[in-house]
Amino acid sequence: MRGALVCTWTAAVSGTHLLVPDACVDVLWIRGVGMRVCGPETAAWTFRLPPGTEAVGVRFRPGAAPAALACSAAEMQNIRIGLDDVLGAAPARALTDRIENAATDAQRIGHFEAAIRAWCEDRPIDPWAAPLTRALGTPGQSIRALADDVHVSERALQRRCHHLFGYGPTTLRSLLRLQRFMALARADSQARLADLAHRAGYADQAHLSRESRRIAAMTPTDLLASEAPDWHGGLPLLDVGFVQEPRPRIPQYSTRRQLPTDDATGEHIDHECPHRPIRRT
């Protein structure tokens, strides 16, 4: 389960809340609303619910949801939809019934975890998901160098990232860099913004400010004062222990494997997990 989920969570939600893009996908149950899937976001957004609204959910690690949900992340980008639109009516209804009839939040989380364990056994997580997240969350990693490391073209890397994360490697790197900044600030509340910007991988503090306004629609100071740094419950989305980290190992294509090729480009075509298109209403 650790390879699939950042965290599980429960909440009695009230008021207005800000969500900052983190390349994750949430599956959640809200009393009176039902089961929802929140796809990967490209910009911050807010939501409001009546006071005391009960909710429980799970947060998939970047790149883990497409296999578990049998749906490309690109099809879930910037949308909130019913679980039945992704998995189909029967499995979504079965999970909803178990969660709604559970007596406690702990039991509801248990039902979520059991379902995800079964989904991941049927459809294992793509082995590129975690290494790509680490590589693109590491300061100084260029897209071209990453493509060279895994012996694919930048175009092929773009396709794989869109499938796994919902956007290309450049966007993913920007979102993870802002998450890294928040994680570093959470770990060292006395650090100066300029120092945090350097450690997170920004060119300078001005670069951090531009990216924070673009992605989160607020200054870095306001972002750190919001609830956004605590959305993962203190659990690490990225390893922020070191600035100069060893380059993550990513699975490489073997020349001994017979892979299909793109007739137009001659490039190897990677095997993405099977997925169904989302049913849109």
Short mmCIF file of the C-alpha atoms (twelve columns), coordinates in Angstrom:
data_MODEL
# 
_entry.id   MODEL 
# 
loop_
_atom_site.group_PDB 
_atom_site.id 
_atom_site.type_symbol 
_atom_site.label_atom_id 
_atom_site.label_alt_id 
_atom_site.label_comp_id 
_atom_site.label_asym_id 
_atom_site.label_seq_id 
_atom_site.Cartn_x 
_atom_site.Cartn_y 
_atom_site.Cartn_z 
_atom_site.pdbx_PDB_model_num 
ATOM 1   C CA . MET A 1   0.000   0.000  0.000   1 
ATOM 2   C CA . ARG A 2   2.881   2.412  0.666   1 
ATOM 3   C CA . GLY A 3   3.777   2.381  -3.008  1 
ATOM 4   C CA . ALA A 4   0.239   3.357  -3.985  1 
ATOM 5   C CA . LEU A 5   -0.868  5.886  -1.367  1 
ATOM 6   C CA . VAL A 6   0.516   9.058  0.163   1 
ATOM 7   C CA . CYS A 7   -2.045  8.897  2.950   1 
ATOM 8   C CA . THR A 8   -5.586  8.079  3.975   1 
ATOM 9   C CA . TRP A 9   -7.608  10.824 5.620   1 
ATOM 10  C CA . THR A 10  -10.828 11.609 7.452   1 
ATOM 11  C CA . ALA A 11  -12.378 15.027 7.993   1 
ATOM 12  C CA . ALA A 12  -15.399 16.871 9.272   1 
ATOM 13  C CA . VAL A 13  -15.200 19.528 6.580   1 
ATOM 14  C CA . SER A 14  -16.535 23.055 6.880   1 
ATOM 15  C CA . GLY A 15  -15.799 26.430 5.323   1 
ATOM 16  C CA . THR A 16  -13.678 27.196 2.281   1 
ATOM 17  C CA . HIS A 17  -10.513 25.205 1.558   1 
ATOM 18  C CA . LEU A 18  -7.642  25.656 -0.877  1 
ATOM 19  C CA . LEU A 19  -6.145  22.738 -2.814  1 
ATOM 20  C CA . VAL A 20  -2.752  23.267 -4.452  1 
ATOM 21  C CA . PRO A 21  -1.742  20.902 -7.292  1 
ATOM 22  C CA . ASP A 22  0.479   18.047 -6.123  1 
ATOM 23  C CA . ALA A 23  0.201   15.539 -9.030  1 
ATOM 24  C CA . CYS A 24  -1.873  13.261 -6.789  1 
ATOM 25  C CA . VAL A 25  -5.325  11.768 -7.372  1 
ATOM 26  C CA . ASP A 26  -7.828  11.507 -4.530  1 
ATOM 27  C CA . VAL A 27  -10.732 9.082  -4.241  1 
ATOM 28  C CA . LEU A 28  -13.130 10.226 -1.542  1 
ATOM 29  C CA . TRP A 29  -16.533 9.634  -0.032  1 
ATOM 30  C CA . ILE A 30  -18.613 12.598 1.155   1 
ATOM 31  C CA . ARG A 31  -21.767 11.937 3.134   1 
ATOM 32  C CA . GLY A 32  -24.748 13.006 1.090   1 
ATOM 33  C CA . VAL A 33  -22.656 13.284 -2.076  1 
ATOM 34  C CA . GLY A 34  -21.163 9.819  -2.598  1 
ATOM 35  C CA . MET A 35  -17.884 8.659  -4.130  1 
ATOM 36  C CA . ARG A 36  -15.793 11.109 -6.123  1 
ATOM 37  C CA . VAL A 37  -12.466 11.043 -7.958  1 
ATOM 38  C CA . CYS A 38  -10.432 14.268 -7.967  1 
ATOM 39  C CA . GLY A 39  -8.019  14.137 -10.881 1 
ATOM 40  C CA . PRO A 40  -4.584  15.763 -11.109 1 
ATOM 41  C CA . GLU A 41  -4.824  19.544 -11.092 1 
ATOM 42  C CA . THR A 42  -2.804  22.157 -12.957 1 
ATOM 43  C CA . ALA A 43  -3.882  25.144 -10.838 1 
ATOM 44  C CA . ALA A 44  -5.114  25.723 -7.300  1 
ATOM 45  C CA . TRP A 45  -8.847  25.630 -6.630  1 
ATOM 46  C CA . THR A 46  -11.143 26.112 -3.664  1 
ATOM 47  C CA . PHE A 47  -14.196 24.264 -2.429  1 
ATOM 48  C CA . ARG A 48  -16.835 24.901 0.226   1 
ATOM 49  C CA . LEU A 49  -19.022 22.409 2.097   1 
ATOM 50  C CA . PRO A 50  -21.605 22.875 4.867   1 
ATOM 51  C CA . PRO A 51  -20.239 22.738 8.453   1 
ATOM 52  C CA . GLY A 52  -19.640 19.245 9.795   1 
ATOM 53  C CA . THR A 53  -19.770 17.441 6.452   1 
ATOM 54  C CA . GLU A 54  -18.231 13.982 6.915   1 
ATOM 55  C CA . ALA A 55  -15.632 12.827 4.418   1 
ATOM 56  C CA . VAL A 56  -13.013 10.092 4.137   1 
ATOM 57  C CA . GLY A 57  -10.599 9.430  1.341   1 
ATOM 58  C CA . VAL A 58  -7.318  8.138  0.004   1 
ATOM 59  C CA . ARG A 59  -4.600  10.049 -1.838  1 
ATOM 60  C CA . PHE A 60  -2.706  8.179  -4.546  1 
ATOM 61  C CA . ARG A 61  0.956   8.894  -5.041  1 
ATOM 62  C CA . PRO A 62  1.817   10.632 -8.324  1 
ATOM 63  C CA . GLY A 63  1.538   8.151  -11.170 1 
ATOM 64  C CA . ALA A 64  -0.126  5.389  -9.118  1 
ATOM 65  C CA . ALA A 65  -3.804  6.057  -9.867  1 
ATOM 66  C CA . PRO A 66  -3.920  5.172  -13.609 1 
ATOM 67  C CA . ALA A 67  -3.188  1.492  -12.945 1 
ATOM 68  C CA . ALA A 68  -5.455  1.195  -9.906  1 
ATOM 69  C CA . LEU A 69  -8.358  2.987  -11.606 1 
ATOM 70  C CA . ALA A 70  -7.657  1.607  -15.106 1 
ATOM 71  C CA . CYS A 71  -7.820  5.117  -16.530 1 
ATOM 72  C CA . SER A 72  -5.173  7.419  -17.983 1 
ATOM 73  C CA . ALA A 73  -4.383  10.382 -15.738 1 
ATOM 74  C CA . ALA A 74  -4.671  12.646 -18.772 1 
ATOM 75  C CA . GLU A 75  -8.397  11.847 -18.924 1 
ATOM 76  C CA . MET A 76  -8.817  12.839 -15.280 1 
ATOM 77  C CA . GLN A 77  -6.944  16.147 -15.477 1 
ATOM 78  C CA . ASN A 78  -8.705  19.073 -13.772 1 
ATOM 79  C CA . ILE A 79  -12.004 17.247 -13.231 1 
ATOM 80  C CA . ARG A 80  -13.973 15.879 -10.275 1 
ATOM 81  C CA . ILE A 81  -16.223 12.997 -11.267 1 
ATOM 82  C CA . GLY A 82  -18.095 10.050 -9.818  1 
ATOM 83  C CA . LEU A 83  -16.163 6.845  -9.179  1 
ATOM 84  C CA . ASP A 84  -18.731 5.032  -11.325 1 
ATOM 85  C CA . ASP A 85  -17.657 7.147  -14.324 1 
ATOM 86  C CA . VAL A 86  -14.143 5.734  -13.928 1 
ATOM 87  C CA . LEU A 87  -14.545 2.156  -12.660 1 
ATOM 88  C CA . GLY A 88  -18.062 1.431  -13.834 1 
ATOM 89  C CA . ALA A 89  -21.337 1.249  -11.903 1 
ATOM 90  C CA . ALA A 90  -21.013 -2.187 -10.252 1 
ATOM 91  C CA . PRO A 91  -17.618 -1.858 -8.473  1 
ATOM 92  C CA . ALA A 92  -18.318 1.752  -7.530  1 
ATOM 93  C CA . ARG A 93  -21.708 0.868  -6.041  1 
ATOM 94  C CA . ALA A 94  -20.263 -2.062 -4.080  1 
ATOM 95  C CA . LEU A 95  -17.568 0.108  -2.482  1 
ATOM 96  C CA . THR A 96  -20.020 2.930  -1.808  1 
ATOM 97  C CA . ASP A 97  -22.415 0.555  -0.019  1 
ATOM 98  C CA . ARG A 98  -19.643 -0.813 2.214   1 
ATOM 99  C CA . ILE A 99  -18.415 2.650  3.148   1 
ATOM 100 C CA . GLU A 100 -21.864 4.147  3.766   1 
ATOM 101 C CA . ASN A 101 -22.848 1.213  5.986   1 
ATOM 102 C CA . ALA A 102 -19.621 1.313  8.035   1 
ATOM 103 C CA . ALA A 103 -20.034 2.426  11.640  1 
ATOM 104 C CA . THR A 104 -16.754 4.362  12.018  1 
ATOM 105 C CA . ASP A 105 -14.246 6.291  9.941   1 
ATOM 106 C CA . ALA A 106 -11.645 3.617  10.688  1 
ATOM 107 C CA . GLN A 107 -13.910 0.991  9.131   1 
ATOM 108 C CA . ARG A 108 -14.480 3.216  6.096   1 
ATOM 109 C CA . ILE A 109 -10.740 3.639  5.614   1 
ATOM 110 C CA . GLY A 110 -10.358 -0.133 5.965   1 
ATOM 111 C CA . HIS A 111 -12.848 -0.656 3.125   1 
ATOM 112 C CA . PHE A 112 -10.964 1.870  0.974   1 
ATOM 113 C CA . GLU A 113 -7.644  0.148  1.613   1 
ATOM 114 C CA . ALA A 114 -9.046  -3.308 0.880   1 
ATOM 115 C CA . ALA A 115 -10.478 -2.073 -2.430  1 
ATOM 116 C CA . ILE A 116 -7.238  -0.399 -3.474  1 
ATOM 117 C CA . ARG A 117 -5.219  -3.473 -2.519  1 
ATOM 118 C CA . ALA A 118 -7.447  -5.541 -4.822  1 
ATOM 119 C CA . TRP A 119 -7.223  -2.998 -7.650  1 
ATOM 120 C CA . CYS A 120 -3.428  -2.906 -7.444  1 
ATOM 121 C CA . GLU A 121 -3.185  -6.701 -7.390  1 
ATOM 122 C CA . ASP A 122 -5.213  -6.841 -10.612 1 
ATOM 123 C CA . ARG A 123 -3.385  -3.909 -12.236 1 
ATOM 124 C CA . PRO A 124 0.113   -3.338 -10.794 1 
ATOM 125 C CA . ILE A 125 1.455   0.208  -10.623 1 
ATOM 126 C CA . ASP A 126 3.638   1.204  -13.570 1 
ATOM 127 C CA . PRO A 127 7.297   0.718  -12.521 1 
ATOM 128 C CA . TRP A 128 8.172   4.130  -13.988 1 
ATOM 129 C CA . ALA A 129 5.790   6.075  -11.707 1 
ATOM 130 C CA . ALA A 130 7.880   6.394  -8.534  1 
ATOM 131 C CA . PRO A 131 11.311  6.816  -10.214 1 
ATOM 132 C CA . LEU A 132 9.975   9.525  -12.542 1 
ATOM 133 C CA . THR A 133 8.425   11.332 -9.580  1 
ATOM 134 C CA . ARG A 134 11.741  11.231 -7.711  1 
ATOM 135 C CA . ALA A 135 13.750  12.279 -10.767 1 
ATOM 136 C CA . LEU A 136 11.509  15.218 -11.666 1 
ATOM 137 C CA . GLY A 137 11.260  16.219 -8.010  1 
ATOM 138 C CA . THR A 138 15.062  16.397 -7.739  1 
ATOM 139 C CA . PRO A 139 16.654  19.841 -8.289  1 
ATOM 140 C CA . GLY A 140 18.811  20.112 -11.384 1 
ATOM 141 C CA . GLN A 141 17.301  17.210 -13.344 1 
ATOM 142 C CA . SER A 142 16.780  18.276 -16.963 1 
ATOM 143 C CA . ILE A 143 14.129  16.710 -19.174 1 
ATOM 144 C CA . ARG A 144 16.611  15.940 -21.949 1 
ATOM 145 C CA . ALA A 145 19.059  14.268 -19.552 1 
ATOM 146 C CA . LEU A 146 16.233  12.211 -18.063 1 
ATOM 147 C CA . ALA A 147 15.125  11.023 -21.515 1 
ATOM 148 C CA . ASP A 148 18.732  10.124 -22.359 1 
ATOM 149 C CA . ASP A 149 19.096  8.194  -19.098 1 
ATOM 150 C CA . VAL A 150 16.187  5.905  -19.959 1 
ATOM 151 C CA . HIS A 151 17.024  5.663  -23.688 1 
ATOM 152 C CA . VAL A 152 13.791  7.151  -25.004 1 
ATOM 153 C CA . SER A 153 13.088  10.321 -26.921 1 
ATOM 154 C CA . GLU A 154 11.691  13.397 -25.195 1 
ATOM 155 C CA . ARG A 155 8.484   12.794 -27.134 1 
ATOM 156 C CA . ALA A 156 8.146   9.275  -25.707 1 
ATOM 157 C CA . LEU A 157 8.830   10.611 -22.208 1 
ATOM 158 C CA . GLN A 158 6.106   13.209 -22.738 1 
ATOM 159 C CA . ARG A 159 3.605   10.473 -23.652 1 
ATOM 160 C CA . ARG A 160 4.484   8.368  -20.637 1 
ATOM 161 C CA . CYS A 161 4.207   11.341 -18.265 1 
ATOM 162 C CA . HIS A 162 0.842   12.408 -19.681 1 
ATOM 163 C CA . HIS A 163 -0.485  8.903  -19.141 1 
ATOM 164 C CA . LEU A 164 0.879   8.508  -15.609 1 
ATOM 165 C CA . PHE A 165 0.546   12.031 -14.206 1 
ATOM 166 C CA . GLY A 166 -1.899  13.892 -16.432 1 
ATOM 167 C CA . TYR A 167 0.664   16.342 -17.793 1 
ATOM 168 C CA . GLY A 168 4.128   16.467 -19.309 1 
ATOM 169 C CA . PRO A 169 7.438   16.378 -17.435 1 
ATOM 170 C CA . THR A 170 7.913   20.164 -17.430 1 
ATOM 171 C CA . THR A 171 4.582   20.791 -15.713 1 
ATOM 172 C CA . LEU A 172 5.129   17.885 -13.336 1 
ATOM 173 C CA . ARG A 173 8.547   19.245 -12.387 1 
ATOM 174 C CA . SER A 174 7.043   22.679 -11.613 1 
ATOM 175 C CA . LEU A 175 4.312   21.221 -9.406  1 
ATOM 176 C CA . LEU A 176 6.720   18.959 -7.526  1 
ATOM 177 C CA . ARG A 177 9.161   21.814 -7.025  1 
ATOM 178 C CA . LEU A 178 6.466   23.884 -5.297  1 
ATOM 179 C CA . GLN A 179 5.566   20.864 -3.144  1 
ATOM 180 C CA . ARG A 180 9.260   20.499 -2.308  1 
ATOM 181 C CA . PHE A 181 9.386   24.151 -1.240  1 
ATOM 182 C CA . MET A 182 6.413   23.661 1.098   1 
ATOM 183 C CA . ALA A 183 7.887   20.461 2.543   1 
ATOM 184 C CA . LEU A 184 11.225  22.163 3.199   1 
ATOM 185 C CA . ALA A 185 9.483   25.093 4.895   1 
ATOM 186 C CA . ARG A 186 7.415   22.720 7.002   1 
ATOM 187 C CA . ALA A 187 10.592  20.953 8.134   1 
ATOM 188 C CA . ASP A 188 12.435  24.216 8.901   1 
ATOM 189 C CA . SER A 189 10.050  26.995 9.895   1 
ATOM 190 C CA . GLN A 190 12.934  29.420 10.605  1 
ATOM 191 C CA . ALA A 191 14.495  29.226 7.128   1 
ATOM 192 C CA . ARG A 192 14.487  32.329 4.926   1 
ATOM 193 C CA . LEU A 193 12.509  32.288 1.677   1 
ATOM 194 C CA . ALA A 194 15.654  32.834 -0.394  1 
ATOM 195 C CA . ASP A 195 17.309  29.791 1.189   1 
ATOM 196 C CA . LEU A 196 14.197  27.661 0.754   1 
ATOM 197 C CA . ALA A 197 13.933  28.725 -2.883  1 
ATOM 198 C CA . HIS A 198 17.537  27.665 -3.548  1 
ATOM 199 C CA . ARG A 199 17.135  24.320 -1.779  1 
ATOM 200 C CA . ALA A 200 13.870  23.590 -3.613  1 
ATOM 201 C CA . GLY A 201 15.535  24.125 -6.990  1 
ATOM 202 C CA . TYR A 202 14.391  27.619 -8.000  1 
ATOM 203 C CA . ALA A 203 16.806  29.974 -9.736  1 
ATOM 204 C CA . ASP A 204 16.153  32.614 -7.080  1 
ATOM 205 C CA . GLN A 205 13.419  33.950 -4.786  1 
ATOM 206 C CA . ALA A 206 11.800  35.856 -7.656  1 
ATOM 207 C CA . HIS A 207 11.467  32.585 -9.591  1 
ATOM 208 C CA . LEU A 208 9.749   31.032 -6.565  1 
ATOM 209 C CA . SER A 209 7.371   33.993 -6.297  1 
ATOM 210 C CA . ARG A 210 6.372   33.766 -9.972  1 
ATOM 211 C CA . GLU A 211 5.755   30.032 -9.781  1 
ATOM 212 C CA . SER A 212 3.807   30.325 -6.527  1 
ATOM 213 C CA . ARG A 213 1.521   32.970 -8.022  1 
ATOM 214 C CA . ARG A 214 1.066   30.991 -11.229 1 
ATOM 215 C CA . ILE A 215 0.256   27.649 -9.584  1 
ATOM 216 C CA . ALA A 216 -1.283  28.618 -6.236  1 
ATOM 217 C CA . ALA A 217 -2.483  32.166 -7.023  1 
ATOM 218 C CA . MET A 218 -0.737  33.543 -3.925  1 
ATOM 219 C CA . THR A 219 2.652   34.678 -2.702  1 
ATOM 220 C CA . PRO A 220 5.042   32.144 -1.124  1 
ATOM 221 C CA . THR A 221 4.476   33.729 2.301   1 
ATOM 222 C CA . ASP A 222 0.697   33.462 1.985   1 
ATOM 223 C CA . LEU A 223 1.020   29.921 0.661   1 
ATOM 224 C CA . LEU A 224 3.011   28.817 3.701   1 
ATOM 225 C CA . ALA A 225 0.460   30.478 5.998   1 
ATOM 226 C CA . SER A 226 -2.380  28.525 4.355   1 
ATOM 227 C CA . GLU A 227 -3.421  24.941 5.021   1 
ATOM 228 C CA . ALA A 228 -1.714  23.709 1.832   1 
ATOM 229 C CA . PRO A 229 1.600   22.583 3.446   1 
ATOM 230 C CA . ASP A 230 -0.331  20.256 5.768   1 
ATOM 231 C CA . TRP A 231 -2.586  18.585 3.182   1 
ATOM 232 C CA . HIS A 232 -0.522  15.380 3.257   1 
ATOM 233 C CA . GLY A 233 -0.808  15.068 7.018   1 
ATOM 234 C CA . GLY A 234 2.921   15.579 7.525   1 
ATOM 235 C CA . LEU A 235 3.712   12.550 5.356   1 
ATOM 236 C CA . PRO A 236 6.369   13.110 2.680   1 
ATOM 237 C CA . LEU A 237 5.313   13.382 -0.945  1 
ATOM 238 C CA . LEU A 238 8.995   13.946 -1.795  1 
ATOM 239 C CA . ASP A 239 12.239  13.230 0.003   1 
ATOM 240 C CA . VAL A 240 13.588  16.628 1.067   1 
ATOM 241 C CA . GLY A 241 16.511  15.356 3.118   1 
ATOM 242 C CA . PHE A 242 19.213  16.373 0.663   1 
ATOM 243 C CA . VAL A 243 19.649  18.881 -2.135  1 
ATOM 244 C CA . GLN A 244 22.265  16.862 -3.993  1 
ATOM 245 C CA . GLU A 245 20.595  13.460 -4.212  1 
ATOM 246 C CA . PRO A 246 21.789  10.487 -6.246  1 
ATOM 247 C CA . ARG A 247 20.021  10.329 -9.573  1 
ATOM 248 C CA . PRO A 248 17.025  7.977  -9.206  1 
ATOM 249 C CA . ARG A 249 17.188  4.692  -11.064 1 
ATOM 250 C CA . ILE A 250 14.456  4.384  -13.687 1 
ATOM 251 C CA . PRO A 251 13.625  1.163  -15.539 1 
ATOM 252 C CA . GLN A 252 15.289  1.090  -18.948 1 
ATOM 253 C CA . TYR A 253 14.255  -0.683 -22.083 1 
ATOM 254 C CA . SER A 254 16.377  -3.748 -22.740 1 
ATOM 255 C CA . THR A 255 17.704  -4.271 -26.238 1 
ATOM 256 C CA . ARG A 256 16.900  -7.947 -25.785 1 
ATOM 257 C CA . ARG A 257 13.166  -7.245 -25.494 1 
ATOM 258 C CA . GLN A 258 11.026  -7.228 -28.605 1 
ATOM 259 C CA . LEU A 259 8.980   -4.039 -28.299 1 
ATOM 260 C CA . PRO A 260 6.544   -2.730 -30.912 1 
ATOM 261 C CA . THR A 261 7.627   0.406  -32.771 1 
ATOM 262 C CA . ASP A 262 5.864   3.483  -34.052 1 
ATOM 263 C CA . ASP A 263 5.776   3.192  -37.853 1 
ATOM 264 C CA . ALA A 264 6.080   6.965  -38.263 1 
ATOM 265 C CA . THR A 265 9.041   7.529  -35.939 1 
ATOM 266 C CA . GLY A 266 10.660  4.120  -35.473 1 
ATOM 267 C CA . GLU A 267 10.599  4.653  -31.697 1 
ATOM 268 C CA . HIS A 268 9.763   1.929  -29.234 1 
ATOM 269 C CA . ILE A 269 6.217   2.073  -27.931 1 
ATOM 270 C CA . ASP A 270 5.928   1.459  -24.189 1 
ATOM 271 C CA . HIS A 271 3.185   -0.703 -22.734 1 
ATOM 272 C CA . GLU A 272 0.767   1.488  -20.795 1 
ATOM 273 C CA . CYS A 273 -1.779  -0.085 -18.473 1 
ATOM 274 C CA . PRO A 274 -5.143  -0.754 -20.143 1 
ATOM 275 C CA . HIS A 275 -7.738  1.876  -19.404 1 
ATOM 276 C CA . ARG A 276 -11.274 2.767  -20.296 1 
ATOM 277 C CA . PRO A 277 -12.316 6.275  -21.352 1 
ATOM 278 C CA . ILE A 278 -14.160 8.233  -18.707 1 
ATOM 279 C CA . ARG A 279 -17.917 8.357  -19.141 1 
ATOM 280 C CA . ARG A 280 -18.815 12.025 -19.200 1 
ATOM 281 C CA . THR A 281 -22.341 13.191 -18.453 1 
# 
